[in-house]
Amino acid sequence: MQLSFSAKTLRTSMAAMALGVVSLASQATGTLAQIGSNGDDNLRLNNFSSGTSYGNHWLGAQQMTYNGGSAFWAYCIDPKTGAHFPSDLYTASSLATFMNDPAGYQGQMQSSGYTGLSGYGYQASHATVANRLTTLYSYAFANSLTNAQNAAAFGYVVWEIMGSSALSSTAGGLRSVSDGTTHGNAIQTRVDQLINALNGTVTWASIGLATTTNYVYTVYYDPAPHARQNFLTATAVSAPGTLALAGLGLLGAAFLLRRKA
């Protein structure tokens, strides 16, 4: 039996492999459950409304499953909405879909929890919000999971991005201060490092984050009527070179099969 692979077949196979990765962010509906967490409560936040009174607040990553599948780490992108787990009302989509869906980012930031806040809320430039999120994740997501204080700092900066036009821990609607503990000081220091890198006042390399990772982003969100926290996760994808090597492997296998035939 002779088996042949044309160039067109090879291109189709490689495209299918790429789509298999991208499909992680395809839209779906199902049950989101929390199974673990990694964070810290030694950072003090204000009231998200330019207030100057502060209270300790837990921040960090949540370990989750969707429809009973493999566990993953995600960050809350919706600080003014309550969490309810498990819930079967979640939609899974790409970050781009979430940002452009009126029931996604806009629906979240215009829901009741955000009503009347001063200096924190819906940002009309969806592209700016998305670009800041993907930049933060690409440099710092993997590092954020290495300890509880890094996770807490990362979680705070995600919240800054979602509702603040100018990123700062000392101005605007959302602000933070250390509670004076060793952990609180470490979190606040990391918060300011991440914000400064996003604002371009320091380089990512200068804060120990010199490399980036290419991710596919998935948002788990509760559409209108919005009543449950939304979450963002990132799944590393293979570099183009990896897909090319896989394609060469298919071509090599085809060549050997033709020789045997």
VENUR-V957775 format. One record per residue. PSI is psi in radians with two decimals (* if undefined). Layout:
PSI
PSI
This chain:
2.30
2.29
2.14
2.55
2.03
2.91
-0.64
-0.74
-0.74
-0.77
-0.69
-0.74
-0.75
-0.67
-0.70
-0.68
-0.75
-0.73
-0.52
-0.59
-0.85
-0.51
-0.23
-0.47
0.18
2.69
2.41
3.06
2.41
-2.86
2.20
2.26
2.54
2.31
-0.10
3.08
2.82
1.84
-2.90
2.63
0.45
0.20
2.43
2.26
2.73
-2.76
0.26
0.22
0.69
0.27
2.85
0.19
2.39
2.62
2.61
2.49
2.30
2.32
2.63
-2.92
2.61
2.30
2.26
2.90
2.68
2.10
0.61
0.24
-2.82
2.59
2.59
2.83
2.39
2.76
2.49
2.30
0.32
1.23
-0.34
0.28
2.53
2.73
2.42
1.95
2.60
2.78
2.37
0.34
0.22
2.46
2.34
2.22
2.98
2.80
-0.69
-0.74
-0.77
-0.77
-0.54
-0.25
2.16
-0.44
-0.01
-1.93
-0.84
-0.78
-0.67
-0.94
-0.15
0.24
3.04
-0.55
-0.35
0.01
2.30
0.07
2.56
2.02
0.09
2.19
-2.76
2.29
2.09
-0.49
1.51
-0.62
-0.68
-0.78
-0.85
-0.74
-0.70
-0.74
-0.85
-0.59
-0.83
-0.85
-0.76
-0.58
-0.66
-0.11
-0.90
-0.76
-0.57
-0.43
0.03
-0.43
2.89
-0.61
-0.70
-0.68
-0.74
-0.76
-0.78
-0.79
-0.69
-0.78
-0.61
-0.77
-0.67
-0.82
-0.71
-0.57
0.09
2.33
-0.67
2.16
2.14
2.47
-0.07
-0.05
2.90
-3.01
-0.78
2.27
2.80
2.68
2.69
2.65
0.15
-0.09
2.93
-0.77
-0.75
-0.72
-0.71
-0.70
-0.83
-0.69
-0.78
-0.65
-0.89
-0.61
-0.82
-0.74
-0.76
-0.66
-0.74
-0.63
-0.16
0.21
-0.28
2.85
2.72
-0.63
-0.60
-0.28
0.35
0.31
1.25
-0.37
2.74
2.77
2.41
2.14
2.70
2.30
2.32
2.23
2.32
1.92
2.66
1.83
-3.14
2.46
2.05
2.16
0.00
2.54
2.53
2.64
2.61
2.25
2.90
2.33
2.12
2.44
2.72
2.52
2.72
-0.61
-0.58
-0.74
-0.64
-0.73
-0.69
-0.69
-0.70
-0.61
-0.73
-0.72
-0.72
-0.70
-0.71
-0.72
-0.77
-0.69
-0.66
-0.66
-0.73
-0.63
*
